[in-house]
Amino acid sequence: MAENDLAAFRERWKRELSSKKGEQRLVCAPSSSRDIDDQLGQRDLKNLNKAGSHSKPEEGGCTEHVRVGGKPAALAAAAETEDQPQYVSIASSLLDGRTSPLLDRIEEERSRRKRQYHNMTNVCSSSLQQQPQGKVKKEEELVDQLIQDLNEVNDIPFFDIELPYEIALKIFQYLNCAELGRCAQVSRAWRVLAEDSVLWFKLCVRDGYHQNASMSDSPCWKSMLRDCRNSSKTVRFNWKNRVGSISQLQFELGKVLCDVSSYDNFVLAGYTSGDVRLWDTLHWDSTASYLKANSLSANTEPRPHVSHVQVNGTLAAAAYEDGCVDLWSTETGGEPIYHYQTTGRIQVLSLSPDSPVLISATGSDVRLDCAKDCGYWRTVCQTQLPKTVESMTLVPGRDQQCPLAALAAGESMYLLDPREEEPLMLHSVYGHPVTCLDASESHVAFGVKRTGWAMHDGGNKIHIYSLETRKPTVSVGNSPGDFTCINLRDSSPHLLVCGNKDRRVRVFDIRSGSSVASLYAHHLGVTSVQADDWKIVSGGGEGLVCVWEMRMGAKLWEMHNRHPVRHVRFNTSTLVTANIPDDKSPRGACITDDDLTAHRRHRGVICHYDFSEDALSQDHILPICRSDYIESYGYNYNISLAVPYDRLSGSHPSQ
């Protein structure tokens, strides 16, 4: 029923339109050419031709072969087409089976663009043929013209995708330096994005430079990153070729070096005289260099030896033979800010590297002290283990509210948390004592000495436990000798470096338990070791300090001193080594000796190596130039041979 109604409606509408056209045809038929010109007036001939080309002849109407008043009938058809309402023409086209009249405009626009593209191509080709070779347009202009042509032909914008600036930065932050450089060559908009300071600041922090900096610290982080990388390349070259300055840190020639600790630019040393000396290698004239002992140890005759020293970025600690422990501030020095005394000799002393937490062990008794928020120190934990504590360390990355310590006592390995009632036993095997240990933020590693039939099961091993699960992660080693030192805290992520009595330095990957490197290093055993992502520094019992390239396994250089190397620590551009004698009372080392230089070889030495860029510049001041002649320790340097200002002026004291 609906289809019949629609057909009837269309037939009735068609007849109505035909009747209207017949009336208009009767009106236009007797008119002359002059009347037609008057009706058209100033109409555009182009529009008339276009209207006449698209109009179809109707029955009884004027065809193109019929002339009305001497003019073609197409003009009359154009006139009547323009006089029709717009809806009439649209309806007529729909009734005749044609599609929308907008297709005519689309076709015309496409034709116009094609003609324009061909015209531009012809103009470019003719101009290139007419101009000589030296006057050809620049390549950039041709590329811009090509992009414009592509835009006009394909109707697709070229590099014109608009995104919010924050989203574009979010996308660009996953690119590295080389990829950002390539993106900066695409367009001006991409160059602005690729050179944004936020991206280069994140790259700088990601590469390990200026970790504590903020965005406002530098106006151009791109140039800052470039300078840091160039400086890093120079420092690595200096490390490999031993280019830099070497300084010996000495305090009193008449006393024997007992223990050394270093952290960043601080070096702390204790002597048999009971004195404790602090060096700041960035500010050599710091007033905090001399640390006074507590009144009890200072008034005792003879003064007790310093048995252990520890230092971090803000605190320095020392333990004496009489059981006293002193704590100083590295900023102010002078008098101790905290002091306590135990009933026996301090066996082990450890200071947290990043928080004010101090732990000490006297025999099997363990004491943990930390500072409150207001600055006052207090004892938070005291416990007793079944056996004597031989080694311990504080886990880094913990604040003073929840410290965690790893302790080795005999064959057992413990974790001490003040919030728990008793220490947690991690590992214990009867007859297999723990020889060394170290801890990082996520793992604790310790070496175990195997005896008896257990040696047939691969030999001595290093066990690694997870601090989160308190379960074993991996076991590495399989060495016939005892492990003497482990460095897990300062090594690269997922790497462990250790030294052994079998004269080898080994590097392991704790994720898979596989060996990364094994170096034959020291013929009297390895006593201290540290590694980073490309080098290893080891010290031996024969007094040799060796620097190795990890990937090639090759020795870069070595330095020798008389006593065993008990301390090795380095950062990006500096290295601190300490040769500490085993004999604390060498022959002739009496305080009443007149010939102090005769026994210098028996008293140990601390060496500070500087491989930075300005280590050899004129602004770098050597320690001999910083000595004060009026102070008692000024004779540390033999200044009678040549005085610095005499050498600079070209004269000599003997002249």
C-alpha positions as CSV (number, residue, x, y, z in Angstrom):
1,M,0.0,0.0,0.0
2,A,2.8,2.4,0.9
3,E,4.6,1.7,-2.4
4,N,1.4,2.5,-4.5
5,D,1.0,5.8,-2.5
6,L,4.6,6.8,-3.2
7,A,4.3,6.0,-6.9
8,A,1.1,8.1,-7.1
9,F,2.7,10.9,-5.3
10,R,5.7,11.0,-7.6
11,E,3.5,10.8,-10.8
12,R,1.3,13.7,-9.5
13,W,4.5,15.7,-8.6
14,K,5.9,15.1,-12.1
15,R,2.8,16.3,-13.8
16,E,2.7,19.4,-11.7
17,L,6.3,20.2,-12.6
18,S,5.6,19.6,-16.3
19,S,2.7,21.9,-16.3
20,K,4.8,24.7,-14.7
21,K,7.5,24.2,-17.3
22,G,4.8,24.3,-20.1
23,E,3.6,27.6,-18.9
24,Q,7.0,29.1,-18.7
25,R,7.8,27.8,-22.3
26,L,4.7,29.5,-23.6
27,V,5.9,32.7,-22.1
28,C,9.4,32.5,-23.5
29,A,8.5,31.2,-27.0
30,P,7.3,34.5,-28.6
31,S,10.0,36.7,-27.1
32,S,12.7,38.0,-29.3
33,S,16.4,37.9,-29.0
34,R,16.4,41.5,-27.6
35,D,13.9,40.4,-24.9
36,I,16.1,37.5,-24.0
37,D,19.1,39.8,-23.8
38,D,17.2,42.1,-21.6
39,Q,16.2,39.3,-19.3
40,L,19.7,37.9,-19.0
41,G,21.3,41.3,-18.5
42,Q,24.9,41.0,-17.2
43,R,24.7,37.3,-16.3
44,D,27.9,35.4,-16.7
45,L,28.2,33.4,-20.0
46,K,30.0,30.7,-18.2
47,N,27.1,30.0,-16.0
48,L,24.7,30.0,-18.9
49,N,26.8,27.4,-20.7
50,K,27.1,25.3,-17.6
51,A,23.3,25.4,-17.1
52,G,22.6,24.7,-20.7
53,S,25.1,21.7,-20.7
54,H,23.3,20.1,-17.7
55,S,19.7,20.7,-18.8
56,K,17.8,17.9,-20.7
57,P,15.2,18.6,-23.4
58,E,11.6,18.0,-22.4
59,E,8.7,17.0,-24.6
60,G,7.2,19.9,-26.6
61,G,10.1,22.2,-25.4
62,C,12.8,24.1,-27.3
63,T,15.7,22.0,-28.5
64,E,19.2,23.2,-29.4
65,H,18.2,23.0,-33.1
66,V,15.3,25.4,-32.6
67,R,16.1,29.1,-32.6
68,V,13.8,31.5,-30.9
69,G,14.1,35.0,-32.3
70,G,17.5,34.3,-33.9
71,K,19.0,33.0,-30.7
72,P,19.7,29.3,-29.7
73,A,17.0,27.7,-27.6
74,A,19.8,26.8,-25.0
75,L,19.7,30.4,-23.9
76,A,16.0,30.2,-23.2
77,A,16.5,27.0,-21.4
78,A,19.2,28.5,-19.2
79,A,17.0,31.5,-18.5
80,E,14.1,29.4,-17.4
81,T,16.4,27.1,-15.3
82,E,17.7,30.1,-13.4
83,D,14.2,31.4,-12.9
84,Q,13.2,28.1,-11.3
85,P,13.4,27.8,-7.5
86,Q,16.3,25.7,-6.2
87,Y,14.1,23.0,-4.8
88,V,12.4,22.5,-8.2
89,S,15.8,21.7,-9.9
90,I,16.7,19.3,-7.1
91,A,13.4,17.5,-7.3
92,S,13.6,17.4,-11.1
93,S,17.1,15.7,-10.9
94,L,15.8,13.2,-8.4
95,L,12.8,12.3,-10.5
96,D,15.0,11.9,-13.6
97,G,17.1,9.3,-11.7
98,R,20.2,11.5,-11.3
99,T,22.3,11.8,-8.1
100,S,22.8,14.8,-6.0
101,P,23.8,18.1,-7.9
102,L,26.7,18.5,-5.5
103,L,28.6,15.9,-7.5
104,D,28.9,18.5,-10.3
105,R,30.7,20.9,-7.9
106,I,33.0,18.1,-6.6
107,E,33.9,17.2,-10.2
108,E,34.6,20.8,-11.1
109,E,36.8,21.2,-8.0
110,R,38.8,18.1,-8.8
111,S,39.3,19.3,-12.3
112,R,40.4,22.7,-11.2
113,R,43.0,21.2,-8.8
114,K,44.4,18.9,-11.4
115,R,44.8,21.7,-13.8
116,Q,46.5,23.8,-11.2
117,Y,48.8,20.9,-10.3
118,H,49.8,20.4,-14.0
119,N,50.3,24.1,-14.5
120,M,52.6,24.3,-11.5
121,T,54.5,21.3,-12.7
122,N,54.9,22.8,-16.1
123,V,56.0,26.1,-14.7
124,C,58.7,24.4,-12.5
125,S,60.0,22.2,-15.4
126,S,60.1,25.2,-17.8
127,S,61.9,27.4,-15.2
128,L,64.5,24.6,-14.6
129,Q,65.1,24.3,-18.3
130,Q,65.4,28.1,-18.8
131,Q,67.7,28.8,-15.9
132,P,71.3,27.8,-15.9
133,Q,72.7,25.1,-13.6
134,G,74.0,27.5,-11.1
135,K,70.7,29.3,-10.6
136,V,68.6,26.2,-9.8
137,K,66.2,26.7,-6.8
138,K,67.3,25.4,-3.5
139,E,66.4,21.9,-2.5
140,E,64.4,23.2,0.5
141,E,62.1,25.2,-1.8
142,L,61.5,22.2,-4.1
143,V,60.6,20.1,-1.0
144,D,58.2,22.8,0.2
145,Q,56.6,22.9,-3.3
146,L,56.2,19.1,-3.3
147,I,54.6,19.1,0.1
148,Q,52.2,21.9,-1.1
149,D,51.3,19.9,-4.2
150,L,50.6,16.8,-2.2
151,N,48.4,18.7,0.1
152,E,46.3,20.1,-2.9
153,V,46.1,16.8,-4.8
154,N,45.4,14.3,-1.9
155,D,43.6,16.6,0.5
156,I,45.8,15.1,3.3
157,P,47.7,17.5,5.6
158,F,51.4,16.8,5.7
159,F,52.9,16.8,9.2
160,D,49.9,18.8,10.4
161,I,48.6,16.5,13.2
162,E,47.8,18.8,16.1
163,L,48.2,17.3,19.6
164,P,48.3,19.0,23.0
165,Y,51.8,20.0,23.9
166,E,51.8,17.9,27.1
167,I,50.8,14.7,25.1
168,A,53.5,15.4,22.6
169,L,56.1,15.7,25.4
170,K,54.8,12.4,26.9
171,I,55.5,10.7,23.6
172,F,58.9,12.3,23.1
173,Q,60.1,11.3,26.5
174,Y,60.6,7.7,25.4
175,L,63.3,8.8,22.8
176,N,67.0,8.9,23.4
177,C,69.4,11.7,22.5
178,A,70.0,10.5,18.9
179,E,66.3,10.0,18.2
180,L,65.5,13.5,19.6
181,G,68.2,14.9,17.3
182,R,66.6,13.2,14.2
183,C,63.1,14.5,15.2
184,A,64.4,18.0,15.5
185,Q,65.2,18.0,11.8
186,V,61.6,17.2,10.7
187,S,60.0,20.6,11.2
188,R,60.0,23.7,13.3
189,A,57.2,22.4,15.5
190,W,59.0,19.1,16.1
191,R,62.3,21.0,16.8
192,V,60.6,23.0,19.6
193,L,59.4,19.7,21.1
194,A,62.7,17.9,20.7
195,E,64.6,20.7,22.4
196,D,62.3,21.1,25.4
197,S,64.2,21.4,28.6
198,V,62.0,18.9,30.4
199,L,63.1,16.1,28.0
200,W,66.8,16.9,28.4
201,F,66.5,17.2,32.2
202,K,65.0,13.7,32.4
203,L,67.7,12.4,30.1
204,C,70.4,14.0,32.3
205,V,69.0,12.4,35.5
206,R,68.5,9.1,33.7
207,D,72.1,9.0,32.8
208,G,73.2,9.5,36.4
209,Y,74.1,13.2,36.3
210,H,72.8,15.8,38.8
211,Q,70.5,13.4,40.6
212,N,69.5,16.0,43.2
213,A,69.1,18.9,40.8
214,S,65.8,20.6,39.8
215,M,64.5,22.0,36.5
216,S,65.4,25.6,37.5
217,D,69.1,24.9,38.2
218,S,70.1,25.2,34.5
219,P,68.8,27.4,31.7
220,C,69.8,24.7,29.1
221,W,69.8,21.1,30.1
222,K,70.7,20.0,26.6
223,S,74.1,21.7,26.8
224,M,74.4,20.5,30.4
225,L,74.0,16.9,29.3
226,R,76.5,17.4,26.5
227,D,79.1,18.8,28.9
228,C,78.5,16.0,31.4
229,R,79.1,13.4,28.8
230,N,82.2,15.0,27.5
231,S,83.5,15.2,31.0
232,S,82.7,11.6,31.6
233,K,84.6,10.6,28.5
234,T,87.6,12.6,29.7
235,V,87.5,11.0,33.2
236,R,87.3,7.5,31.7
237,F,90.3,8.2,29.5
238,N,92.2,9.5,32.6
239,W,91.2,6.4,34.6
240,K,92.5,4.1,31.8
241,N,95.7,5.9,31.3
242,R,96.4,6.9,34.9
243,V,96.3,10.6,34.1
244,G,95.7,12.7,37.2
245,S,97.1,13.8,40.6
246,I,98.1,11.6,43.5
247,S,98.2,12.9,47.1
248,Q,99.3,11.1,50.3
249,L,97.1,12.0,53.2
250,Q,99.3,12.0,56.3
251,F,98.7,13.3,59.8
252,E,101.5,12.4,62.2
253,L,104.6,10.6,61.0
254,G,105.3,9.3,64.5
255,K,102.0,7.3,64.7
256,V,100.8,4.2,63.0
257,L,97.7,4.1,60.9
258,C,95.0,1.9,62.4
259,D,91.8,2.2,60.3
260,V,90.5,4.2,57.3
261,S,87.0,4.9,56.0
262,S,85.8,7.1,53.2
263,Y,82.5,8.3,51.7
264,D,82.3,10.6,48.7
265,N,84.7,13.5,49.4
266,F,85.3,12.6,53.1
267,V,88.2,10.5,54.3
268,L,88.5,9.5,58.0
269,A,91.6,7.9,59.6
270,G,92.4,6.7,63.1
271,Y,95.9,6.4,64.6
272,T,97.7,4.6,67.4
273,S,98.1,8.0,69.2
274,G,94.3,8.1,69.7
275,D,93.9,10.9,67.2
276,V,91.2,11.0,64.5
277,R,91.7,13.0,61.4
278,L,89.0,14.0,58.8
279,W,89.8,15.2,55.3
280,D,87.4,16.9,53.0
281,T,89.0,16.5,49.5
282,L,86.7,19.2,48.1
283,H,87.5,21.8,50.7
284,W,91.0,21.1,51.9
285,D,91.0,24.0,54.4
286,S,87.9,22.9,56.2
287,T,87.8,23.6,59.9
288,A,86.3,20.2,60.6
289,S,89.6,18.4,59.9
290,Y,90.6,17.9,63.5
291,L,88.2,15.9,65.7
292,K,88.7,16.0,69.4
293,A,88.4,12.9,71.5
294,N,86.2,12.6,74.5
295,S,87.6,13.7,77.8
296,L,87.9,10.2,79.2
297,S,90.1,8.9,76.4
298,A,91.9,12.2,76.1
299,N,93.0,12.2,79.7
300,T,94.1,8.6,79.8
301,E,97.9,7.9,79.6
302,P,98.8,6.4,77.3
303,R,95.9,7.2,75.1
304,P,94.1,4.2,73.7
305,H,94.5,3.3,70.1
306,V,91.7,3.9,67.6
307,S,90.4,0.5,66.6
308,H,87.6,1.4,64.1
309,V,86.4,4.4,62.2
310,Q,83.3,5.0,60.0
311,V,82.1,8.1,58.0
312,N,79.1,9.0,55.9
313,G,77.9,12.3,54.4
314,T,77.1,14.0,57.8
315,L,78.6,11.9,60.6
316,A,82.0,10.5,61.6
317,A,82.4,7.7,64.2
318,A,85.4,6.2,66.0
319,A,85.8,3.4,68.5
320,Y,88.8,3.1,70.9
321,E,90.5,0.2,72.5
322,D,89.1,1.1,75.9
323,G,85.5,0.6,74.6
324,C,84.6,4.2,74.1
325,V,82.7,5.4,71.0
326,D,82.7,9.0,69.8
327,L,80.4,10.5,67.1
328,W,81.1,13.9,65.3
329,S,79.4,16.0,62.8
330,T,81.4,16.4,59.5
331,E,80.2,20.0,59.2
332,T,81.3,21.3,62.6
333,G,83.9,18.9,63.8
334,G,85.4,19.7,67.2
335,E,83.8,18.1,70.2
336,P,81.8,14.9,69.9
337,I,78.1,15.2,69.6
338,Y,77.5,11.8,71.1
339,H,79.5,9.5,73.2
340,Y,79.1,6.2,75.0
341,Q,81.3,3.5,76.5
342,T,81.0,-0.3,76.7
343,T,82.5,-2.8,79.1
344,G,84.8,-4.4,76.6
345,R,86.7,-3.8,73.4
346,I,84.6,-2.9,70.3
347,Q,84.9,-5.7,67.8
348,V,82.9,-4.3,65.0
349,L,81.6,-0.8,64.2
350,S,79.2,0.2,61.4
351,L,77.5,3.5,60.4
352,S,74.6,3.7,58.0
353,P,75.6,5.4,54.7
354,D,72.4,7.5,54.4
355,S,70.9,7.8,57.9
356,P,72.0,8.7,61.4
357,V,72.2,5.1,62.7
358,L,75.2,3.5,64.5
359,I,75.7,-0.1,65.5
360,S,78.5,-1.6,67.5
361,A,79.3,-5.1,68.8
362,T,81.3,-6.0,71.9
363,G,81.8,-9.7,71.9
364,S,78.3,-11.1,71.5
365,D,76.6,-8.0,72.7
366,V,75.1,-5.7,70.0
367,R,74.0,-2.1,70.5
368,L,72.0,0.0,68.0
369,D,71.8,3.8,68.4
370,C,70.0,6.3,66.2
371,A,69.1,10.0,66.3
372,K,65.6,11.3,66.9
373,D,63.9,13.9,64.8
374,C,65.0,16.6,67.2
375,G,68.6,15.6,67.0
376,Y,69.1,13.7,70.3
377,W,70.6,10.3,70.2
378,R,69.3,7.3,72.0
379,T,69.7,3.5,72.2
380,V,66.9,1.8,70.4
381,C,68.0,-1.9,70.6
382,Q,70.4,-4.0,72.7
383,T,70.6,-7.8,72.2
384,Q,73.0,-10.7,72.7
385,L,73.8,-13.4,70.2
386,P,75.0,-16.9,71.0
387,K,78.5,-16.3,69.6
388,T,80.9,-13.4,69.1
389,V,80.0,-11.0,66.3
390,E,82.7,-11.0,63.7
391,S,81.2,-8.8,61.0
392,M,78.1,-6.7,60.5
393,T,76.7,-4.0,58.3
394,L,73.6,-1.7,58.1
395,V,71.3,-2.0,55.2
396,P,71.2,1.2,53.1
397,G,68.0,2.9,52.0
398,R,66.4,2.8,55.5
399,D,65.7,5.8,57.7
400,Q,66.3,6.0,61.4
401,Q,62.7,4.9,62.2
402,C,63.2,1.4,60.8
403,P,66.9,0.5,60.5
404,L,67.9,-3.0,59.6
405,A,71.3,-4.7,60.3
406,A,72.9,-7.9,59.0
407,L,75.2,-9.7,61.5
408,A,77.5,-12.7,61.2
409,A,78.3,-14.6,64.4
410,G,80.2,-17.9,63.9
411,E,78.2,-20.1,61.5
412,S,75.0,-18.1,61.7
413,M,73.7,-15.1,59.8
414,Y,71.2,-12.8,61.5
415,L,68.9,-9.9,60.6
416,L,68.4,-7.4,63.4
417,D,65.2,-5.3,63.3
418,P,64.5,-3.1,66.4
419,R,60.8,-3.6,65.9
420,E,61.1,-7.3,66.4
421,E,61.8,-9.0,69.7
422,E,64.7,-11.2,68.6
423,P,67.1,-11.2,65.7
424,L,66.0,-13.4,62.8
425,M,68.3,-16.2,61.8
426,L,68.8,-16.3,58.0
427,H,71.4,-19.1,57.6
428,S,73.2,-21.5,59.9
429,V,75.2,-24.6,59.0
430,Y,77.3,-26.2,61.7
431,G,81.0,-26.1,61.0
432,H,80.7,-23.6,58.1
433,P,81.6,-20.1,59.5
434,V,80.7,-16.9,57.7
435,T,83.9,-15.1,56.5
436,C,82.6,-11.9,55.0
437,L,79.3,-10.1,54.2
438,D,77.8,-7.0,52.5
439,A,74.3,-5.8,51.9
440,S,72.4,-3.6,49.4
441,E,68.9,-2.2,49.6
442,S,67.3,-5.5,48.4
443,H,69.8,-8.3,49.1
444,V,72.4,-9.5,51.6
445,A,75.4,-11.6,50.5
446,F,77.8,-13.5,52.7
447,G,80.7,-15.9,52.1
448,V,80.7,-19.3,53.8
449,K,83.8,-21.4,54.5
450,R,83.1,-25.1,54.0
451,T,85.1,-27.9,55.7
452,G,85.3,-31.6,55.5
453,W,83.2,-33.5,53.0
454,A,81.4,-30.3,52.0
455,M,84.5,-29.3,50.0
456,H,83.6,-32.0,47.5
457,D,80.4,-30.2,46.7
458,G,82.0,-27.4,44.9
459,G,84.0,-25.7,47.6
460,N,83.3,-22.4,49.4
461,K,80.2,-20.4,48.3
462,I,78.6,-17.0,48.5
463,H,74.9,-17.1,49.5
464,I,72.6,-14.3,48.5
465,Y,69.3,-13.7,50.3
466,S,66.4,-11.4,49.5
467,L,65.6,-8.9,52.2
468,E,62.0,-8.8,51.2
469,T,61.2,-12.5,51.3
470,R,64.0,-13.5,53.7
471,K,64.6,-16.4,51.4
472,P,67.8,-17.5,49.5
473,T,67.9,-16.2,46.0
474,V,71.1,-17.7,44.5
475,S,74.4,-19.3,45.5
476,V,77.6,-18.6,43.6
477,G,81.3,-19.3,44.1
478,N,82.5,-22.8,44.1
479,S,86.0,-21.8,45.1
480,P,88.7,-23.8,47.1
481,G,89.8,-20.7,48.9
482,D,88.1,-18.6,51.5
483,F,86.2,-15.5,50.5
484,T,87.8,-12.5,52.1
485,C,85.7,-9.5,50.8
486,I,82.4,-8.9,49.1
487,N,81.1,-5.7,47.6
488,L,77.4,-5.6,46.8
489,R,76.4,-2.1,47.9
490,D,78.7,-0.1,45.6
491,S,78.6,-2.4,42.6
492,S,76.4,-2.0,39.5
493,P,72.8,-3.4,39.8
494,H,72.6,-7.2,39.7
495,L,76.4,-7.5,40.0
496,L,78.4,-8.8,42.9
497,V,82.2,-8.6,43.1
498,C,84.3,-10.5,45.6
499,G,87.9,-11.4,46.5
500,N,89.3,-14.7,47.6
501,K,92.4,-16.1,49.2
502,D,93.0,-18.1,46.0
503,R,94.3,-14.8,44.5
504,R,91.3,-14.2,42.2
505,V,88.8,-11.4,41.8
506,R,85.4,-12.7,40.6
507,V,82.3,-10.9,39.4
508,F,78.9,-12.6,39.4
509,D,75.4,-11.9,38.0
510,I,73.1,-12.4,40.9
511,R,70.1,-12.8,38.6
512,S,71.4,-16.0,36.9
513,G,74.2,-16.9,39.2
514,S,76.7,-17.0,36.3
515,S,80.2,-15.7,36.4
516,V,80.9,-12.4,34.6
517,A,84.7,-12.2,35.1
518,S,87.5,-14.0,36.9
519,L,90.8,-12.3,37.2
520,Y,94.1,-13.5,38.6
521,A,95.0,-10.5,40.7
522,H,97.1,-10.8,43.9
523,H,99.6,-13.5,44.9
524,L,98.9,-13.0,48.7
525,G,95.1,-12.9,48.4
526,V,92.6,-10.2,47.7
527,T,91.9,-8.0,50.7
528,S,89.6,-5.3,49.3
529,V,87.6,-4.8,46.1
530,Q,85.0,-2.6,44.4
531,A,83.6,-2.5,40.8
532,D,81.2,-0.4,38.7
533,D,79.8,-0.9,35.2
534,W,83.2,-1.0,33.4
535,K,86.1,-1.3,35.8
536,I,87.3,-3.2,38.9
537,V,89.7,-1.9,41.6
538,S,91.3,-4.5,43.9
539,G,93.8,-4.5,46.7
540,G,95.9,-7.3,47.8
541,G,97.9,-8.5,50.9
542,E,101.2,-7.7,49.1
543,G,100.3,-4.0,48.9
544,L,99.3,-3.9,45.3
545,V,96.4,-1.8,44.0
546,C,95.2,-2.9,40.5
547,V,92.7,-1.3,38.1
548,W,91.0,-3.7,35.7
549,E,88.8,-3.3,32.6
550,M,85.9,-5.6,33.2
551,R,84.8,-6.4,29.7
552,M,88.2,-7.3,28.4
553,G,89.6,-8.7,31.7
554,A,92.8,-6.7,31.2
555,K,94.8,-4.9,33.8
556,L,95.0,-1.2,33.1
557,W,97.6,-0.2,35.7
558,E,98.8,-0.9,39.2
559,M,100.4,0.9,42.2
560,H,102.4,-0.7,45.0
561,N,103.0,0.2,48.7
562,R,104.5,-1.8,51.5
563,H,101.5,-2.8,53.6
564,P,98.3,-4.7,52.8
565,V,95.6,-2.8,51.2
566,R,92.7,-2.7,53.7
567,H,90.6,0.0,52.1
568,V,89.6,0.7,48.5
569,R,86.8,3.1,47.6
570,F,86.2,5.1,44.4
571,N,83.6,7.3,42.8
572,T,83.4,8.8,39.4
573,S,86.7,10.8,39.4
574,T,88.5,9.9,42.7
575,L,90.0,6.8,44.3
576,V,91.0,6.4,47.9
577,T,93.3,3.5,49.0
578,A,94.8,2.7,52.4
579,N,97.7,0.5,53.2
580,I,97.4,-0.4,56.9
581,P,100.2,-2.3,58.6
582,D,99.4,-5.3,60.7
583,D,102.0,-4.4,63.3
584,K,100.8,-1.4,65.2
585,S,104.1,-1.0,67.2
586,P,106.9,-1.2,64.6
587,R,110.6,-1.0,65.6
588,G,111.7,2.5,66.3
589,A,108.2,4.0,66.2
590,C,108.5,5.5,69.6
591,I,107.2,9.0,70.2
592,T,110.6,10.1,71.5
593,D,112.4,9.1,68.3
594,D,114.3,12.0,66.7
595,D,114.6,10.4,63.2
596,L,110.9,10.2,62.3
597,T,111.5,9.8,58.6
598,A,113.5,6.6,59.1
599,H,110.5,4.5,59.9
600,R,107.9,6.1,57.6
601,R,107.6,2.8,55.7
602,H,106.2,1.1,58.8
603,R,103.3,3.5,59.5
604,G,101.0,3.0,56.6
605,V,99.8,5.4,53.9
606,I,96.5,6.8,52.5
607,C,96.6,7.7,48.8
608,H,94.0,9.9,47.1
609,Y,93.9,9.8,43.3
610,D,92.1,12.5,41.4
611,F,91.2,11.8,37.7
612,S,89.0,14.8,37.1
613,E,89.4,17.1,34.2
614,D,91.0,19.9,36.2
615,A,93.3,17.6,38.2
616,L,96.3,18.8,36.2
617,S,95.3,22.4,35.8
618,Q,97.1,25.3,37.5
619,D,94.1,25.8,39.8
620,H,94.6,22.4,41.3
621,I,96.5,23.0,44.6
622,L,98.8,20.2,45.8
623,P,98.8,19.3,49.5
624,I,102.4,20.5,49.9
625,C,101.2,24.0,49.0
626,R,98.4,23.8,51.6
627,S,100.7,23.0,54.5
628,D,101.2,25.6,57.3
629,Y,104.8,25.9,58.4
630,I,103.9,27.2,61.9
631,E,101.9,24.1,62.9
632,S,103.5,21.0,64.3
633,Y,102.5,18.7,61.5
634,G,104.1,21.0,58.9
635,Y,107.2,18.8,58.8
636,N,105.2,16.1,57.0
637,Y,106.5,17.6,53.8
638,N,110.2,17.9,53.1
639,I,110.0,21.6,52.1
640,S,113.7,22.2,52.3
641,L,114.3,20.8,48.8
642,A,112.1,23.2,46.9
643,V,109.6,25.8,48.0
644,P,106.6,26.2,45.6
645,Y,106.9,29.9,45.2
646,D,110.7,29.7,44.6
647,R,110.1,27.1,41.9
648,L,107.5,29.3,40.2
649,S,109.8,32.3,40.2
650,G,112.6,30.3,38.7
651,S,114.9,30.6,41.8
652,H,116.1,28.0,44.3
653,P,116.7,28.4,48.0
654,S,120.4,27.5,47.6
655,Q,121.0,30.3,45.1
